[in-house]
């Protein structure tokens, strides 16, 4: 069975999946555990970057945020 993409399931499903894996002894290094945690991080990011938040940014700050998310940000 293929693992769904992060956006295909709600955060609650990923949380339940992670809880089930951990309760059955899956280690933190298990790819399924890593994937569930990555999916939860994806959903946290989506909640944090809602439409209202993005609308409040001017073009320069929005572009800076995109560079940061994509790893293109320059660190000083």
C-alpha positions in Angstrom: 0.0 0.0 0.0 1.5 3.3 -1.1 1.9 6.1 1.5 -0.5 9.0 0.7 1.0 12.4 -0.1 1.1 14.8 2.9 -1.8 16.9 1.6 -4.0 13.9 0.9 -4.8 13.3 4.5 -5.8 15.7 7.3 -3.4 16.3 10.1 -5.6 14.2 12.5 -5.1 11.2 10.3 -1.3 11.6 10.2 -1.3 12.0 14.0 -3.3 8.8 14.4 -1.0 7.0 12.0 2.1 8.2 14.0 0.5 7.2 17.3 -0.3 3.7 15.9 3.2 3.2 14.6 4.8 4.3 17.9 2.4 2.2 20.0 3.4 -0.8 17.9 7.1 -0.2 18.6 8.2 1.6 15.4 11.5 3.4 16.0 12.1 7.1 15.2 14.3 6.0 12.3 11.4 4.1 10.7 10.6 5.7 7.3 6.9 5.6 8.1 7.4 7.5 11.4 9.6 10.0 9.6 7.0 10.4 6.9 4.2 10.9 9.4 6.2 13.5 11.2 7.0 15.3 7.9 3.3 15.3 7.1 2.4 16.8 10.4 5.1 19.5 9.9 3.6 20.2 6.5 0.2 20.8 8.0 1.6 23.0 10.8 3.2 25.1 8.1 0.0 25.3 6.1 -1.9 26.5 9.2 0.8 29.1 10.0 0.8 30.4 6.4 -2.9 30.9 6.0 -4.4 33.3 3.4 -4.8 36.1 5.9 -1.1 35.9 7.0 0.2 35.9 3.4 -2.1 38.8 2.5 -0.6 40.9 5.3 2.9 40.6 3.8 4.2 43.0 1.2 5.8 41.6 -1.9 9.3 41.9 -0.6 8.6 40.1 2.6 6.5 37.4 0.8 9.4 36.9 -1.6 11.8 36.6 1.4 9.6 34.1 3.0 9.4 32.0 -0.1 13.2 32.1 -0.4 13.5 31.0 3.2 11.0 28.1 2.7 12.8 26.9 -0.4 16.2 27.1 1.2 17.3 30.0 -1.0 17.5 32.5 1.8 20.9 34.1 2.4 22.0 33.6 6.0 24.1 36.3 7.5 
